[in-house]
Each structure stands twice: as structure tokens, then as C-alpha cells.
Amino acid sequence: MRHTLFGALALCVLLGACNSDNNSNSNAAPGASVTNPSEVGGGTLPTDNTGGGTAPPAAEAPSRFNIANACYALQSMSTGKFVTKNSDGSYQASASTAGTAAPFYMKPTALGKYMLYTADKLLMQASTNASGSPVGSSNALDDKIEWTVLDDTQGRSGFQLLNTATDKKLADLPSIGKLGLVEKTGVSDQTVFQFVPATGCTDYPEIGTNSTGDTFKGQGVDKPVKGFADVHNHITATFFLGGAHHGLPYSKFGVTKALDSCQADHGPDGRLDLVGNLFAGTPQATHSVNGWPTFDDWPAYNSLTHEGLYYTWLERAWKAGLRIFVTDLVENETLCNLVVKTKGKPTQDCNEMDSAIKQIQFARDMESYIDAQSGGPGKGWFRIVTSPKQARQVINDGKLAVVLGIEISHLFNCTVKNGQPGCTQADIDKQLDKLYALGVRQMFPIHEFNNAFGGNGIFNGDVLNAGNFLDTGAFWQTYDCPKEDYLYTAGAIMTTVPGLGNDPVTQAVIANNPGVLPLYNSQQRQCNKRGLTPLGQYLFKRLMEKGIIIEVDHMELSIKQALIDLSLRQSPTYPVVSTHGGHGGLSTQQAKQILAGGGLIYPFHHNGQEWVKDLQRIREFESPNYPFAVGYGADTNGLGTQAGPRGADRPPVQYPFTLFKGQDWQGVFNGDVKPVTFDQQKSGEHIYDVNRDGQANYGLKADWVEAVRKEGGNDALKALYNSAEVYIQVWERTLAKRDQINP
């Protein structure tokens, strides 16, 4: 999380400028605020469905998993007849052949669960809860259209379909001459159906990857992996900020629900998008609320409160070579509390650790959802890993290794209020063990505000300071940042009380300022005076004993140095990482020390030409003792503006383009890799162009790679496609040190 918007919100509340009555969303549609896409309800399919064509039948005998996203007819086991659709939307088993039956596109909602989508763009629905009632058709997206496909337990070569909303089974009912519902405890041929490959389906609406060709696999588990690493992202930000974020990376009802209109969250014309509007500089800012299929205003590279990581956008990036993806659990309690107040939801839980734990389950649900789309458990390309060994295995299989990290200000609930810590060493031990057991392997000890471990790195001199006041009860106390060479500039020019800050009297007050007033020397960049605490020292020790990948970003400059010094005193050294631009500063000496200690520095994700400049700058600190590479930290969904468009003076990306083929790719891979061709990314009716749109959504990472090739050629591609391997090696070094500490 990179931006400063929640500080702006904090400031407006602190000054009494936020009117919760004007900003409440009391007219939002019931159920519009989604907290768990695996249980989301409401909505309807659009009538202008842009899907089309015929899904191919499964190559294998049908199973409850491999029928996903394919076209089938239903055959009743009781009569041998195939299901047809009546003019009133009901169904009956009356066709003699599959060719004259109603074709159903089997769209998974979860593993073994489906929507049965008809050629006329409707869904089979349990119309009532009554046993013996016929099923019908609808475009309403709720649990009445979800069916669990079960293996028949009586040895018959067929399946049963259990409706989620009614908990009743689908049956061929001679008493009504139609398909209807019966109690799930009943066992008869009437509840058993076979799936027979068919043609004539209409595809369920979805965003594609607009690519041709299969992405590469590894050359063997004992070989270095190839691919690039995004080491800082937020795919679980669905739960972030108490509802300020709109959209989902997936919904069981598909893209039409996941990326629907944001009006329920942001109000008419986006006027209630408080966080986004503050970023725009005026509370009256507006945007089009239209999501799928038009996407008039969002996603966009500078739209911070809309989903940018829909799963098929991520899939396109994976096909382009993304192989390490660190998703940081993220929350800000101060901002969340302010947002839920304006939305009239004062009972919503904004505790950062609670939110983080919910997000872990969300990530695993998403893994299962992608498995469902891919044909069964473990078959998806999105794999959560908890060790470098697992990461190597996943990447060798040609899949994406997903690492769970955490980036919150109240890690382990270790707040600081009026100078008093909110946790103990025992609390740290307990919460660390809990997060580790849940799979978290990368951590930020400090984020945007001071906490019990120490001070945050200042990179904004006004709005974040107001946020720190609300969060901790005090404004930052500062000192003049050291004047030395920096990779990432330290501190910020602070906003001080008007007319004060540089005179001798004020300077005397500043020297003894307990943080009651925002008084600062506004002539020099200021760094946070709060250094590393004894609890912070204990935390660093415990993180190393666990083998956690430790982030230096967002920590105060002196705390960064304390961590680096501690890491270098270890034998072997314990590597630390900077994943998205330092935050609070990183001197060139510190950058050299991080790489000399076997760590990594991957910059915030800029456009192609700027990333190549970052590569050249970071290369200056390369250590002769470790392989060198540079990935990036995109911070998508973290309220960080994404990489902008290509400059008008730069050679444009031409569509379609082909990756992994051509002179610039020589030597990037260790063996033959088949090319993958990408056309312009199309989402619904919106066609994106990286030259014009920048990183409007995560699918444009493929286009960004082509921009990097144009800017940096073979050298840049080698550095980029070695970044997954270098990340894994850093992870392996943390475990080597852990195992030495805990033999």
C-alpha cells in the first residue's frame, strides 16, 4: 500500500469537514456490499451478453469436475430421454437424441458446483422450495441457480444435482411431466442424470486472456526457474477499507457480478467515493459507475478504489511469464473506521488482524475457484505456496506460485496509544505462530503509522500525519533527515502550523514537542524521531527464528538500518527485502548492504521506460556474491497509482505482439520455449491499449513486458525473467538461517 489517501480522509474528519449524513449510502441496494464472493447473492445477467460460441465437450468421461466450462446435454436415467426446454422456461426429458436436447454451458461457481446456462442466456433455477414443484429459468444471480453435482451413490453411471438454495435434488418427475425438485434423501433413477457432450451452447459471460499459445513450463525441478516476480500486491483487498473498494477478483456468479456497477458502493455518478474523490482533489469529483460490460471509467491506472486484479487479468499476466506473486493482506483500521462511519455501518469490524485472517481464507477460496474453472482440485494455475521448495515445484509445472504476505500498521495488534504499547512479547509469539500456521511468509513490521515496534517511514508531510494523530494520539516527532545519497529519498517536507516552524522560539518548542501540535522545521526534509523499541528488537529476532521474509519498506530510516545491521551480523547473513519503493527513504549505502546480505530490491512498478531506468540504477549496487535480477511491486488494489501510459516520444507497443520469440529473447530461457501471442486486452466491450491506458488492469502486464523489451532489450528481459529465481533464492537463505537458529 503506497498512497496517502486515508490520511486525507483522516484530516477531513479531524477538521470536521466530512459530513456522514451527506455521504451515507442508505439507498444502496440490499446485499450490494459483498464481503464473501463465495456466498454473494443478488443481481441479474445482462441482456447484452457478449459471450458466444460453443464450448468443446470434455475429452475424458464426464466427472463432477471436468465438465467445467463445457457444453452438455442432460439425459434422464429413469427414461433415457434428454432434457429439453419449454417455452415457459420449464424443462422436461422428452428428446430422443442429444442433438435435439437443450444444451447447457456448465459454468462452475465452486469445485463441483455449477450454473446451468442455456443457449438463450438464462439459468436453470429452483423456482420454489416445495418438493414436486417444477424448476424454471431466470437471469437472477442468487443461490437458486447454483447446483452441486454429486456422484451417484448407488453405482449408476450418472450424477445428481443438489440445489443450494432449497437443499433439494433435481428429478425427472412423471407426475408433472417436467423436471422438478425432490427431497435430497430420496434415492431413485429419477434423480440421476448423465452429462452427454453437446453443441450449440452460448458461453457464459467472461473476460478472456486474448492470447494464443500455451505458457512455458520449467526445465526440471533441479533447474533454476524462469519468470518474473511481483513481490507486492493486494488481490485480497475485497475486505479493505470498510467498503471503499469496489469489485472482486472473482465471484461465484462470474464477471457480471464481480465487476458490476459501483453505484451501491460509490453512489450516483461516484459521488460517495470518498477516498477516490479526495484523491481527485475535490469531494465533488465524479466517475461513471458502469462496470461490466462497458467499463467507461474504471478500471484505470489512476483509479484507486476499483478492482484491478480480476482473476483472468492475472491469468493473462501469468501467460506472459509471471511466476511469483506476493499478495499482501492489507487493512487500515483508522481509514476503515472513518469509511464505515460515513456509510452508516458503525458495527463493522475494522480490526486489522481480523481483516487479514479473513483475507487468507478469501485467497484460498480463490485458489479453489480457479481450480474449478480448470477442471478439478489442484488443476488451476493459481497455487498458494508456503515454502521455496513448493514454489519451485509449482513453477516447474508452469503455474503461478502465490505467497501470502501482510502489510498492516497494527501487526499482531501491536498498537501504540499515547506512548503505551498495545501488546507484549507473549502476544507477538502467539499471533506470529497463528499467522505462520495460516501460511503467511512475508511481513511488514511497520506500515503507515507508528506502532509498538517503532516509527513509520515518513514520505508524506501532511495528511498521513493527521492519520497518525488519530491512530496513536500524537503527531509525528521528527528530526532533520541525514544529508546523504539516496536510492529512495528520505522523509518529507512537513506541513506545520502556519507562520511557525523556523523561528528560534518555535524551534525550542519543537525540541520538546511531545507530538501535541504539528510543529516542524519546514525548510528541511523531516524523518520520524521514533526509533526501534525493545518490542521491535524482539520482533526482528522472532521473525528470523521463523524464517519470515522481512520487509524494510515503510520503516523509519534508522530502524531500517538497525534491521540491516542485525541481518548482516548473522552468520550466514539473514536477507531482507525492499519491494515497492522504500517509503521513508533508503540510502545508497543501505541499498548496497541489502544486496550484499543476499536480499533484494525490487522497485515500485513503473511503465516500461521508467522500469528500465530503475533496473540500471539498482544494478549499481549489485553484489558479486549473489545472482542479480529485478522484478517489481505493483501494489495493485493498494491505493497506489499504477504505471501510466507510454510516453508519446516512445516507440509504441504494436498489436498483436509475440513474447518469447525473436532476437531480444535469446538466452533468456535455458531451452526452447514456445511463443505466446497477445492481442489487445478486451474486457466486455472495452478494448485496452497500453500505449494509451498504461496499466489500467493487471492483464496489461503482458503488454508492459513488450514495452520493457522495446526499452531495454535482451539485458532487461534477462533481469526481469530471472527475478522469480532470485526471489526464491532469497527465501531459501532465510530458511537456511532459520534452520541454523533452530537445528
N, C-alpha and C positions, 0 to 999 in steps of 0.2 A: 504494500500500500504506500503510495508515493506522494499523494496530493496534500492539500491543506484545507480542504473544504469543510471538514467538520469543525475546524477552528472558526471558520466564518460563521457557521451556524451557532457555535458556542458564543461567539462575540455578539451576534444579533440577540440571542436570548439574554446574555449578560447585560446588555444595554437596554433591554426591554423592547426590542424592535420586532420581535416575532409575535404575531397575533395568531394564537392557536385556533381561535374561532374562525378566522378567515381561511386558515389552512387545513381545517379538518375535512376529512373525506367521508362525511356522513352519508353521502348519496352513492357511495360505491356499491356495486352490485354484490349481493351476498355471496360469499365464497370466492370473491375475486382475488383476495390476498392469499397467495399459495404458500404454505410452509413445508409441504411434503409432496413432491410430484408423484410419488408412488401411490398417493391417496387423493390426488386432485380430482375435483368434480366440477361440473358446470361447463357451459359453453356449447357451441354448435359448430359443425363443419361448415366452411364457406361454400356457397353455391358455385363460386367461380373456381372450383378445384383445378389446380394446374397440373395435377398428376395425370398420368395417362399411360397407355400401352398395356402389355400383357406380361405378367411375371412368369418366369420359367418355372416349370414344375421341379420339385426336388429330384436330384439324381438317384438318391437312395430310397429305400422303402420308407414311407412316412413314419415319423416318430412325433412325439408331442413337442419336440423342439425344432426339428429340421423342416417343418412346414412353414417356418417363418418367412414372411415377405415373398410368398409364392402363391400360385393360383390353383385352387382345388374346387372340386365338386364334392358334395356330401351325399353319401349313399347310406340309406337306412338298412341296418342289419335285419330288421324284422320283416321287410318286404322285398329287399333287393332293389328298390326303386331309388332314383336320385331326386334330390331336393330341387324344387322349382320355386319361383317367387310369384305370388299372385298380385293382381292389380291393386288390391287393398293393402299391400305391404306385408301380408302374412305369407307363410311358407307351407308347402306340402310335398311329400315324397311321391311324385307321380311320373317322373321321366324314366324312360327305359334305358337311356344311354347317358353317359357323362356329357356328350356333345350337345344334348338338349337340356341339360340341367342349368341351374343358376350358378355361375362361377363366383367364388368368394376369394378375395385377396386377404390373406391371413396376416394381419398386422399385429406383431407382438406388443403387449403392454408391459410384460414382465416375462420371466422364464416360465414357459408353459401356459401363459395367458395371452388371449388374443381378442382383437376386434375382428368381426367377420364383415368385410366391406364389399358391398355389392357393385355390380357394373354401373348402376345408376346413382352411385355415390351416396348410398345410405348404409346404415349399420343394422345388423340383426339385434333386436332389443327385446328384453323381457318386459312386456308392457305392463303387467301387474304382478303382484306377489301370489296370486291364487293358483293353487295346483289345478291342472286341467285347462288353464287359460292359454290361448294361442300366443305365440311370440309374434312380434311385428317388426317394423322398420322405423328408423329415426336417424336424424343427424345430430341429436343432442349428445354431448360428451359427458356421460356420467356412468356410474358403475353398472347400470342396466345393460350396457352394451359390451361389457367385459365378460369373457368366458374362459374358465380354466379347462384346458384339455387334459383329461385323465386317461391313463391306460386302463382298459377294461380288466377288471379283476377276475373275471370268470373264464379266462382263457380264450375268449373270442378275439379274432384279429381286428380289433377296432378300438374306438375311443369313446369316451363320454365327455359331455360338455356341461360344466357346472357354472351357473350364473353368479357373479359376485354379489349383486345387489339383493337377490332373492334367496340365495343359497339353495336353489333348486336346479334339477337337471333338465336338459333339453331331451324331448322324447317325440317319437313319431306316434301320434295319438289317433287310432282309428275312430275313437268316439266322436271326435270333432273333424276328422279328415284333414288335420293340419299338424304342424309341429307346435308343441306346447311345453308346458312346464310340469314336472312331477317331483315328488319328494326325493331328496338325494339318497335316502336309504333304500329305495326300491331297486331291484335288480331284474332286468329283463332285456330282451333283444330290442325293445322299443327305445331304450336309452343309448344304444350302441350305434355308432356311425363309422364309416370308413372315409378316409380322405383319398380322393382319386384325382390325379393330375388333370388339370383342365386348361382351357384357353379362354380368352375373352374378358379377363379381369380388367378393372380400372385400378391403377396403382394408388395406394393411399398417399395423400399429400406428404411430401418430404423434400428437404433440401439435399441435393446431391453434391458430390465432390467435383464434378465437371472435369474428370481426369480419365485418361486411358492408359492402361498398363498396371501391372502389379508392383507394389513397392518391394524394395530389396529385403533379403534376409541376411543373416550373418554367415561367416565363413567357417564357423565352428565355435563351440563354447570355450575352447582354449585359445581363440584368436581375439585380438582387440576388436571392440565393437566399433561400428561406424554409424554416424548420425549426429544430429545436433541436439543441444540441450537447452531447454528453457527452465531456468532454475528459480524462477519466481513468478507465480501466477495464482489465480484465485477462482478455480472452477466451482467452488462450493459457496460462492458469495450470495447464493439464493437467500440465505438466512441473515445476510449482512444488513446492518443499519436500520433494523426495525421496520423494514418495508420501503426504504428509499430506493432500493434496487428493484428494477422490474425485469422479469424474464427468467427463464430457466435454461440450463444446458440440456435438459431433456424433460419431457413429460410423458407419462404413460399413454396419453392421448395424442402424442406427436407434436409436430411443429406448430400446428394451428392453435394449440393451447399454450405450448411453451413460449412462443413468441407472439402472443396475441396483443391486442390493443393495450396500451399502458394507461388508459384513461382511469381505470379503477384505482391505480396507484398514484398517478400523477395529475389526475383531474382533467377537466376540459381544456384542450389546447396545451396541456402540460403545465398549467399554471400552479399546480400544487407540488411540482417537483422542486421542493425547497432546496435540496442540496445542489441539484443541477442548475437551478435558477441563480443561486448565489455564485456559482462558478461563472455563469454568464455575466455577472456583474449587476444584475437588477432582479428584484423579487418579481417583476412583471414579465420576465422572459417566458417565451412560449416555444413549443415544438409540436409537430404533428404527432398525434398519439398512435397513428396507424402502424401496426407491426405487419405480420404476415397478412397478405402476400405482397403488399406494396413497399413496405419499409421506406416510407417517404423521408424521414429524418434520422432514423436510427436503424441498425447500429451505425456508428460513425466513429472515426478515430478520436474525436473530441467530445463524444457523448459518454458521460461517466456513470450514468445511472441506469443504463440499459445493458442487457445481456450481450456479451461479445464472444462467448465461448460455447455456442451451441455445438452439440457433440459431432455433427457432421462437418462443421467448420474445423474442429480439431482433427477429425479424420482426414481432411484434405491436407492439413499440415503434416500429419503422420505419414501420409503417402509421399510427401516431399522429403521425408527423412528425419522428422522429429522422433527422437528415441528416448530422451529423458525429459520428464515433465514433472516439476516440483509444484504441487498445489498447496499453498499455504492457507490453513484455516485462519480466518480473519474476522475480527469484530472490534468495534469501538463503543464501549459502554456509554460514554458521555454523549456521543452523537446519537446512538440508538435511543437513549432515554429522551433526548430532545425531539427526535423524529416521532416516536410513539406518542409523545405528549401532543404534538401538533395533529396527529392522526386520531386522537381520542382513544388510545389503547394503553392506558396507564398500567395495566396489569401484565403487559407483555414482558417476558424475561429477557433482560439485556445483559445478563452476566456473561462475560467474555468466555470463560471456561465452559459454561453450559452450552453456549452457541458453538464453540469449537467441537465439542463432543457430538453434537447433533450433526455437524458438518462431516465428521468422519463416517457416520452411518450413511449420509447422503452420498458420499463418494463411493462407498461400497455398493449402494443401491444402483448407482450409475454404472458401475462395472457390470453388475448383473443385467441391467437393461441392455447394455451394448452386447453382452453375451447372447441375450435373447434375440437381438436383431441379427446376430451372426450364426445362429443355429444351435445353441446349446451351451451348457456350463463350460467355462474355460475357453470357448472358441472365439471370444471377442478380441479385438486388437488393443483394448484398454486394460492394462494389468497393474494393479497396485502391488508394489514390492516393498519388502522390509529389510532387504539385505543386498549388498552389491552382487552376491552370487545369484540371487533371484533376478536382479536387473540384467545380468549378463545372459542368463538363460532366456529371459523374455525377449531381449533384443536380438539374440541369435535366432529366435523363432520369427523375427521380423515384426515384432509387436512393440507397443509403446510401454515403457516402464514408468509408472506413476509413483512418485514419492510424496508422502504426506509431511508437510512442514506446518509450523504455526507462527503467526505474526500478530500478536496482541500486546497491548500495553500492560495488562494485568495477568501476565503469565503466572500460573499456579495461584491466582487470586492474590498475588503479592503487590497490593496497592501501597501507596503511601498517602496518608491523610494528616495534614498539619504536622508533618515531620515524623509521624509514627508509622512503622511498617505494619502491614496487614497480614503478615504470615510469619511463620517460624521455619527453622530448618526441618522440623518434622513434617510440616505442611509441604515443603519443597519435595522431600523424599516421597511422600505419599502420592502427590499429584504427578511427579515425574514418572514414577512406576506405572501409574494409571495410563498416562498418555503413551508411554513406551509400549505397554501391553496392547494398546489400541492401534499401534502401527506408526506413530509419529517418529520421524527420524531426523528432522531438521528444525532448528528453533532460533527465534529471535529473543534474546534475554530482555530486551527493552524495545519499545516501539515509539509511539508519538509523544508520550508524556513521561515525566519522572515516575519511577516506581520504587519498590523496596530494594531493588538491586543497584540503583544508581540513576544518573541523569540521562535523558534522551539527547541525541544529537540535534542541535538547532539548525534548521535550514530555512525557516520562515520566521520573520521577525515580528509578526503582529497577531494574526488570527490564531495560530497554534498556542501562543502564549495565553490567550483568553481561555482556550480549551484546557490548558494545563491548570489554570486557576480553578476552573470548575471541577476538574478531576481530582486535584490534590489539595486545594485550599490555598495555594500560593502561586504567584507569578514566578517565572524563572529568575534565579540569581545568576549573574554572568561575569565573565572576565574577557579581556581583550584576547581574541584568538591569536595564537602564535603566528608570526610572520615568517612563513617558510613556503617551500614549493609544494603544491598540492596536485594530486590526481583529481580529487573531488574537493571543491572549495569548502572550507570550514566555516560554520556559523552563518550569521546573517546580520544585516543592519537592523537594529531593533527599533520598533515604534515606541517612543517614550512619551511621557506627559508633555503636551505642547509647551514650548518655551523653556523647558528644563532639560537637563541631561549633560550639559557640557560646562556649566559654571562650577566654580570651586565648592560652593555650598551644596549643590546637588551631588557633586562627586563625593562629598563627605557623607551625605545620606546614603548614596549607593553603596559605599564601603560597608555600611552596617545595615543594609536593607534586608529584612527577613522575607522579602517577597510579597509584602503587603501592597506595594504600589509598583507599577511598571515604570521604573526609572532606570535609564541606561545611558551610557556613552553612545550617542548616535553617530559618532564620527568614525568608529572602527567596528569591524565585524565582531560580534559577540558569540562566545561559546558558553556552554552551560557549566556553571560552577559546581554543580552536584556531581561528585565523583563516584567511584566504586565503593559500595558499602560492604560491611562484613558478610551480609547475606548474599551480595553479589559475588564475592570471592568464593563463598561456599557453593553457590550455584555453578560457577565455572568448573569447580572441582568435580561436582556430581555429574555434570554434562559429559565431561571427559571420561569419567568412570563408566558411563552408559554408552559411550561411543556415538554421541549425538553430533551431527554436523552443526557447528556453531556459526551464526551469522554475526558479522561485525557492523553491518549497516544499522543505522538508527541509534547507535550508542554514542554517547558523548566522546569527544576526541581523546581525552585522557583514559577513558575506560577502554576504548579500542586498543590503546597502547598497552594497558595493563593486561588485556586478554592476549594480545600478540606476544608480549614478553613471557607470559605464562606458557603459551603454546611452544615457544622456542626453547624454554628451559626443560621441556620434557625430552626424554630420550627413549625412543625416537620422538621427533617433534610431533606435535598434535596440530594438524592443519585446520585453519579457519577460512571462512569464505566471505566474499562480498558479492552480492548477487544482483543489485539493481541501483547502483549509483552512489553508494557511500552513506548519504544522509547524515549530516553533521560533520562531514569532512573526512578525507583520507589523504594523508600526506604521501608524497612520493617515497619517502623512506618507509612508511608503513606498507605501501604497496609492494616495495621490494621485499620487505620482511615476510609478508603473507605468501608471496610466491616462493621465496627462499625456504619457507617452512613447509612447502608441499601443499599449500592451499590454492585457491583460485580467485580470480577477479573477473566476473562476467558483467558487462555494463548493462544499464537500462537500455531497453530495446529502441534504438533509433532507426530511421529509414536507411536504405542501403548505403548511401554515400557517407552518412554520419557514422554508421556502424563500422565501416572500413577505417575511418579515422580513429575510432575507439580502439580497434584492433591494433593499429600502428602505434598508438600511444601506450597501450598496456604491454605490447611486445618489448618496450624499453626496459621493463622490469623482469623479463624472462629469466628464470633460474636455469643454469646448466645441469642441474641435478634432477629435473623432472620434465616430462613432456609438456609442451605448451599448446594451448588451444583457447579459443574464446567463443562462448555461446552468448546467451543474453538472458535478461529477466524482463519479461514483457509487462508484468503487473496488470494484465487484463482483468477487468472487473474489480480492481483495487483502487478505483478513483484516480488512476494515473492516465493522463492523456497518452494515447497510443502514437506510434510512429506516423508522421504526417506524409503527405503526398511526395512524389518525386519532384525535384525542382525542374522548372521549365527549361533550365540550361543543361539538364542531364539527359543522356540517351534513354528514351522511353523503353519500357518493357513491351515487347511485341507479342500479341496473342494470335494463335496459341504458341506456347513455348514448351520446350522439352528439357527436362532435367536428366542428369547422369549420362549425357551424351555430348561429345564434342571435345575440342582441344583443351578447354579450361577444366575439364573433368579428369584429365589424365593424371593418374597417380593418387586421386582422391580415395579410391577404393582399392582393396587388395586383390580383387578378382573381377570377373565380368559381372556387371550389373545391368539389368535391362532398363531401358529408358522409360520414363513416365511422362506423358504429355498432358499439359493443363490448358484448358480453355478459361475464359473469364468466369469468375465465380458468380453463379446465379442463385439468388435466394428468392423464391417466389417469382415475382415479376421484376425484381431489381437486379441489374447486372453491374458488378463492381469492376473497377479498373484501378490498379494500384498506383498508376501514374497520377490519377485524379483524386482517388479516395484514400490513399495511404492504407494503414492497417485498420480499415473500417470494421472488419471482423477477423477472427483468428484464422479463417480459411485462407486469408491473403498472405499468410506466412510463406506459402509456396511461391507466390508472386514476388515476395520480398527476397527469397533465395535467388531468383533470377536477377533481381536488381543488384544483389551482392556480387553475383558473377560478373555483371557488367561493370561494376565499380572496382572490384578487387581481383578478378580473375582467379587463376589457379591457386595462388597463395591464400587468398581469402577463403576459398572453398575448403582447402585443406584444414585451415584453422577452425572453421565452423564445423566441419564434419568429423573432427577429432574431439569436439567438446563433450560429447556423451562419454567417451572413453576416459577423458581427463577427470570428469566429474566422478565416475565410478572409482578411479584410482584414488582420488581424494577420500572418498567414502571408505575405501579399503584401508587407507592409512589411519583413519580414525579408529577403526576396529582393531588394527594392529596394536595401537597404543592402549585401547581398552583392554585387550586380552593380556597385555603386559601388566596392567594395573590389577586385573582380576584373573590371575592364572588359574 
